[in-house]
Amino acid sequence: MLDDLGSLDPGSTVPPYRQIAAHLRSQIVGRAPGTKLPSESQLTSHYGVARMTVRAAMRALQDDGLVRSRQGAGVFVVDPAATSDPAAPRPAEATGITPDFTVHALSAATALLRVHSPEEQLRHLADLAAAVEVGTGVVRRRLVDDRLEADVRAASRQLAAASRRLRQAAADSTVAPEDQIAAARDLARHHLAEALPRRWAHVQAVAARAAVLAMALDEPDGAALCMAAWLHDIGYAPSLAHNGFHPLDGAGHLRASTVDARVVALVAHHSAAASEAAEVGLADELAAFVDEGGIVRDLLWFCDMTTGPDGQPMTFGQRMDEVRARYGPDHYVTRAMAQGMPAREQAVARAWAWICEHGLASSL
């Protein structure tokens, strides 16, 4: 099958993940149920794209009922007749969830319902977000085990109630900025530390630089910068990558949480995301989030674009060269970089002038 897939069209306005899904869809038609698709590594190498892009393509095929993923085994063509009935039961293994999930979900909900102070509630944010994420996905499916389905629905009701309380707590002015920042850190750690350790190293270094710069900002701006620094790359997490465009995937997930709308918008637009959104056909979706401009946004871009993939400090020029080398000249990320370079350069220049004006250059 791999030899018949062809290649991406770099001049197309169709996002890469959709092109890959279309290629695979054309090869799946007529294949016997149980036929194994090329592995994620094979597709990544074949198309020259990131793993997130391949995963987004596979997710599109799963949503169409064409393939099914088996943990540890791969992705396989399914029998169309078996999926034509929307009421047909789906094996629990297809969701990647074990019955132990309900214990985790109920535990997270119960823990949140037992505490009363906003600070304590925010400390449980990561566990709650994980449980809601899992619970929502499973409840949308009909499971073989009816008892498990009932447990999931009960857990989801508890989680919804807990989430409403957390939203109210987050709206209260009594929540200390340091607790909000800690909650953002914990949420990022939950999604990135184990799944993407290299990305997590980058995020930690970006957040450390942001914390230095935040000392010269007023409290609301400093908290927004620090939270956005922790959360800016959360969209790379495999569990959140819905379209393969990480600023939008991250912002979409955070918008449904208790994170402040300003921070969500900073994540959505970080590091000239608009140019990449235009390249992959997601400009309208990104436009749902307001790009605030200003020094907080510029400082976030600066911290991200002067920190290497392993957390090492880099100049802006070095970082841009590293990204170009990693993706290659024909990749859509490289093309988007060229389109967005003026905005990047201007933001970094403004940020650096501000950093020097406040005597922080030697602290970075």
C-alpha positions as CSV (number, residue, x, y, z in Angstrom):
1,M,0.0,0.0,0.0
2,L,2.8,2.4,0.9
3,D,4.2,2.4,-2.6
4,D,0.8,3.4,-4.1
5,L,0.3,6.5,-1.9
6,G,2.0,9.1,-3.9
7,S,3.2,12.4,-2.3
8,L,1.9,15.6,-1.0
9,D,1.2,18.6,-3.2
10,P,3.1,21.5,-1.7
11,G,1.1,24.0,-3.8
12,S,-2.2,22.8,-2.6
13,T,-4.5,24.8,-0.3
14,V,-5.6,21.5,1.3
15,P,-3.9,20.9,4.7
16,P,-1.3,18.1,4.6
17,Y,-3.2,15.8,7.0
18,R,-6.3,16.0,4.7
19,Q,-4.2,15.1,1.7
20,I,-2.8,12.1,3.5
21,A,-6.2,11.0,4.6
22,A,-7.5,11.3,1.0
23,H,-4.5,9.2,-0.3
24,L,-5.2,6.5,2.3
25,R,-8.9,6.6,1.7
26,S,-8.4,5.9,-2.0
27,Q,-6.2,2.8,-1.1
28,I,-8.6,1.5,1.6
29,V,-11.5,1.2,-0.8
30,G,-11.8,-2.5,-1.9
31,R,-9.3,-3.7,0.7
32,A,-10.3,-6.7,2.8
33,P,-11.3,-6.0,6.4
34,G,-8.4,-6.5,8.6
35,T,-5.8,-5.2,6.2
36,K,-3.1,-3.4,8.1
37,L,-2.3,0.2,7.1
38,P,1.3,1.4,7.0
39,S,2.7,2.4,10.4
40,E,2.9,5.9,11.7
41,S,6.7,5.8,11.3
42,Q,6.4,4.7,7.7
43,L,3.9,7.4,6.8
44,T,5.9,10.1,8.6
45,S,9.0,9.1,6.6
46,H,7.1,8.7,3.3
47,Y,5.4,12.1,3.4
48,G,8.1,14.0,5.3
49,V,5.7,15.3,7.9
50,A,5.4,15.4,11.7
51,R,3.8,12.5,13.6
52,M,1.0,14.8,14.6
53,T,0.0,15.3,11.0
54,V,-0.2,11.5,10.4
55,R,-2.2,11.1,13.5
56,A,-4.7,13.8,12.4
57,A,-5.1,11.9,9.1
58,M,-5.7,8.6,10.9
59,R,-8.2,10.3,13.2
60,A,-10.1,11.5,10.2
61,L,-10.3,8.0,8.8
62,Q,-11.5,6.6,12.1
63,D,-14.1,9.3,12.3
64,D,-15.4,8.1,8.9
65,G,-15.6,4.6,10.2
66,L,-13.0,3.3,7.7
67,V,-10.3,2.1,10.0
68,R,-9.8,1.0,13.6
69,S,-6.8,1.3,15.8
70,R,-5.6,-1.6,18.0
71,Q,-3.3,-0.6,20.8
72,G,0.1,-2.1,20.2
73,A,-0.9,-3.7,16.9
74,G,-1.5,-0.9,14.4
75,V,-4.4,0.5,12.3
76,F,-6.6,-1.8,10.3
77,V,-9.3,-1.6,7.7
78,V,-12.8,-2.3,9.1
79,D,-15.8,-4.1,7.5
80,P,-18.1,-1.3,6.2
81,A,-21.1,-3.5,7.1
82,A,-20.0,-3.7,10.7
83,T,-20.1,0.1,11.0
84,S,-23.1,1.0,8.9
85,D,-25.4,0.7,11.8
86,P,-24.8,3.7,14.1
87,A,-26.2,1.7,17.0
88,A,-23.7,-1.2,16.5
89,P,-21.6,-1.7,19.6
90,R,-17.9,-0.8,19.4
91,P,-15.3,-2.7,21.3
92,A,-13.9,-0.9,24.3
93,E,-10.3,-1.5,23.0
94,A,-11.1,0.8,20.1
95,T,-11.3,3.8,22.5
96,G,-8.0,3.0,24.1
97,I,-9.7,3.1,27.4
98,T,-9.7,0.4,30.1
99,P,-12.3,-0.1,32.8
100,D,-9.7,1.5,35.2
101,F,-10.5,4.8,33.5
102,T,-13.7,5.1,35.5
103,V,-11.8,4.9,38.8
104,H,-9.6,7.8,37.6
105,A,-12.5,9.9,36.4
106,L,-14.6,9.4,39.5
107,S,-11.6,10.0,41.7
108,A,-10.8,13.3,40.0
109,A,-14.4,14.4,40.2
110,T,-14.8,13.4,43.9
111,A,-11.5,15.2,44.8
112,L,-12.7,18.4,43.2
113,L,-16.2,18.2,44.8
114,R,-14.7,17.8,48.3
115,V,-12.6,21.0,48.3
116,H,-14.0,24.4,48.7
117,S,-11.3,27.0,48.2
118,P,-10.5,28.3,44.6
119,E,-6.8,27.6,45.3
120,E,-7.5,23.9,46.1
121,Q,-9.8,23.6,43.1
122,L,-7.2,25.0,40.7
123,R,-4.6,22.5,42.0
124,H,-6.9,19.7,40.8
125,L,-7.3,21.2,37.3
126,A,-5.0,18.8,35.5
127,D,-6.7,15.7,36.8
128,L,-10.1,17.1,36.1
129,A,-9.1,18.1,32.5
130,A,-7.7,14.6,31.9
131,A,-10.8,12.9,33.2
132,V,-13.2,15.2,31.3
133,E,-11.2,14.6,28.1
134,V,-11.4,10.8,28.5
135,G,-15.0,10.8,29.8
136,T,-16.3,12.9,27.0
137,G,-14.7,10.8,24.3
138,V,-16.0,7.5,25.8
139,V,-19.5,8.7,26.4
140,R,-19.9,9.5,22.7
141,R,-19.3,5.8,21.9
142,R,-21.6,2.8,22.5
143,L,-19.5,0.3,24.5
144,V,-19.8,-3.4,24.6
145,D,-20.0,-3.4,28.4
146,D,-23.3,-1.6,29.3
147,R,-22.3,-1.4,32.9
148,L,-19.1,0.5,32.0
149,E,-21.1,2.8,29.8
150,A,-23.4,3.6,32.7
151,D,-20.4,4.2,35.0
152,V,-18.9,6.6,32.4
153,R,-22.1,8.6,32.1
154,A,-22.4,8.9,35.9
155,A,-18.8,10.0,36.1
156,S,-19.3,12.6,33.4
157,R,-22.3,14.1,35.2
158,Q,-20.1,14.5,38.3
159,L,-17.3,15.9,36.2
160,A,-19.7,18.5,34.6
161,A,-20.8,19.6,38.1
162,A,-17.2,19.9,39.3
163,S,-16.3,21.8,36.1
164,R,-19.0,24.4,36.7
165,R,-17.7,25.0,40.2
166,L,-14.2,25.3,38.9
167,R,-15.3,27.8,36.3
168,Q,-16.9,29.9,39.0
169,A,-13.8,29.7,41.1
170,A,-11.6,30.8,38.2
171,A,-13.9,33.8,37.7
172,D,-13.4,35.0,41.3
173,S,-10.8,37.6,41.9
174,T,-9.6,35.8,45.0
175,V,-7.7,33.2,42.9
176,A,-4.0,34.1,43.4
177,P,-2.0,34.5,40.1
178,E,0.6,32.1,41.4
179,D,-2.1,29.4,41.7
180,Q,-3.3,30.1,38.2
181,I,0.3,29.8,36.9
182,A,0.7,26.5,38.8
183,A,-2.5,25.1,37.3
184,A,-1.2,26.0,33.8
185,R,2.1,24.3,34.6
186,D,0.4,21.2,35.9
187,L,-1.9,21.0,32.9
188,A,1.0,21.3,30.5
189,R,3.0,18.7,32.4
190,H,0.1,16.3,32.3
191,H,-0.2,16.4,28.5
192,L,3.5,16.8,27.5
193,A,5.9,15.4,30.1
194,E,5.5,11.7,29.3
195,A,4.1,11.9,25.8
196,L,6.6,14.4,24.4
197,P,9.6,14.8,26.7
198,R,11.6,16.9,24.3
199,R,8.7,19.3,23.7
200,W,8.2,19.4,27.5
201,A,11.9,20.4,27.9
202,H,11.3,23.3,25.4
203,V,8.2,24.4,27.3
204,Q,9.9,24.4,30.7
205,A,12.7,26.6,29.3
206,V,10.2,29.0,27.6
207,A,8.3,29.3,30.9
208,A,11.5,30.0,32.9
209,R,12.4,32.9,30.6
210,A,8.9,34.2,30.8
211,A,9.0,34.2,34.6
212,V,12.1,36.4,34.5
213,L,10.4,38.9,32.2
214,A,7.1,38.8,34.1
215,M,8.9,40.5,37.1
216,A,8.9,43.8,35.2
217,L,5.2,43.6,34.2
218,D,2.1,44.4,36.3
219,E,0.5,41.4,38.0
220,P,-2.2,40.6,35.4
221,D,0.2,40.9,32.5
222,G,2.9,38.9,34.2
223,A,0.4,36.1,35.1
224,A,-0.9,36.0,31.5
225,L,2.6,35.8,30.1
226,C,3.6,32.9,32.4
227,M,0.4,30.9,31.9
228,A,0.7,31.3,28.1
229,A,4.3,30.3,28.2
230,W,3.4,27.0,30.0
231,L,0.5,26.3,27.7
232,H,1.7,27.6,24.3
233,D,2.7,24.1,22.9
234,I,0.0,22.0,24.6
235,G,-1.7,21.5,21.2
236,Y,1.2,19.1,20.3
237,A,-0.1,16.6,22.8
238,P,-1.3,13.4,21.0
239,S,-4.6,13.5,22.9
240,L,-5.3,17.0,21.8
241,A,-4.1,17.1,18.2
242,H,-7.3,17.2,16.2
243,N,-6.2,19.0,13.0
244,G,-2.4,18.9,13.3
245,F,-2.1,22.6,13.8
246,H,-0.9,22.9,17.4
247,P,-1.8,26.6,18.2
248,L,-5.4,26.0,17.2
249,D,-5.5,22.5,18.8
250,G,-4.2,23.9,22.0
251,A,-6.5,26.9,22.1
252,G,-9.5,24.8,21.2
253,H,-8.9,22.6,24.2
254,L,-8.2,25.4,26.6
255,R,-11.3,27.4,25.5
256,A,-13.4,24.5,26.8
257,S,-11.6,24.7,30.2
258,T,-11.3,27.4,32.9
259,V,-8.3,29.1,31.4
260,D,-8.7,32.8,31.0
261,A,-9.8,33.8,27.4
262,R,-6.9,36.2,27.1
263,V,-4.4,33.4,27.7
264,V,-6.2,31.1,25.3
265,A,-5.9,33.8,22.6
266,L,-2.2,34.2,23.3
267,V,-1.7,30.5,22.8
268,A,-3.7,30.6,19.6
269,H,-1.7,33.3,18.0
270,H,1.8,32.6,19.5
271,S,4.8,33.0,17.2
272,A,3.0,34.3,14.1
273,A,0.6,31.4,14.0
274,A,-1.6,33.3,11.6
275,S,0.8,32.8,8.7
276,E,0.8,29.0,9.3
277,A,-3.0,29.0,9.6
278,A,-3.3,30.6,6.2
279,E,-0.9,28.1,4.7
280,V,-2.9,25.1,6.0
281,G,-6.4,26.6,5.3
282,L,-7.3,27.3,9.0
283,A,-7.3,31.1,8.9
284,D,-11.0,31.4,9.6
285,E,-10.8,29.0,12.5
286,L,-7.9,31.0,14.0
287,A,-9.8,34.2,13.5
288,A,-12.2,33.2,16.3
289,F,-9.4,34.1,18.7
290,V,-8.4,37.8,19.1
291,D,-4.7,38.6,18.5
292,E,-4.2,41.3,21.2
293,G,-0.8,42.5,20.0
294,G,1.2,44.5,22.6
295,I,4.2,43.7,24.7
296,V,2.9,40.6,26.5
297,R,2.3,38.9,23.1
298,D,5.7,40.1,21.8
299,L,7.5,38.7,24.9
300,L,5.8,35.3,24.6
301,W,6.9,35.1,20.9
302,F,10.4,36.2,21.9
303,C,10.7,33.5,24.6
304,D,9.4,30.8,22.2
305,M,11.5,31.9,19.3
306,T,14.8,32.2,21.2
307,T,14.5,28.8,22.9
308,G,15.7,25.6,21.1
309,P,13.8,22.3,20.8
310,D,15.6,20.9,23.8
311,G,15.3,24.0,25.9
312,Q,18.7,25.5,25.0
313,P,18.9,29.3,24.5
314,M,19.3,30.4,20.9
315,T,19.4,33.6,19.0
316,F,16.3,34.4,16.9
317,G,18.3,33.7,13.7
318,Q,19.6,30.4,15.0
319,R,16.1,29.3,16.0
320,M,14.7,30.1,12.6
321,D,17.6,28.3,10.9
322,E,16.9,25.2,13.1
323,V,13.2,25.1,12.2
324,R,14.0,25.4,8.5
325,A,16.6,22.6,8.7
326,R,14.2,20.4,10.6
327,Y,11.3,20.7,8.2
328,G,13.1,21.2,4.9
329,P,12.6,23.9,2.2
330,D,9.3,22.4,0.7
331,H,7.4,21.9,4.0
332,Y,4.4,24.1,4.6
333,V,5.9,25.2,8.0
334,T,8.9,26.6,6.2
335,R,6.7,28.3,3.6
336,A,4.6,29.8,6.5
337,M,7.7,31.0,8.2
338,A,8.7,33.0,5.2
339,Q,5.3,34.6,5.0
340,G,5.2,35.4,8.7
341,M,8.9,36.5,9.0
342,P,8.2,40.2,9.1
343,A,5.8,39.9,12.0
344,R,8.2,37.6,13.8
345,E,11.2,39.9,13.3
346,Q,9.2,43.0,14.4
347,A,7.8,41.3,17.5
348,V,11.3,40.0,18.6
349,A,12.8,43.5,18.0
350,R,10.1,45.2,20.1
351,A,10.5,42.6,22.8
352,W,14.3,42.9,22.9
353,A,14.1,46.7,23.1
354,W,11.7,46.3,26.1
355,I,14.0,43.8,27.7
356,C,17.0,46.1,27.4
357,E,15.0,49.1,28.6
358,H,14.1,47.2,31.8
359,G,17.7,45.9,32.4
360,L,16.8,42.2,32.0
361,A,19.0,41.2,29.1
362,S,21.7,39.8,31.3
363,S,19.1,37.7,33.2
364,L,18.1,35.6,30.2
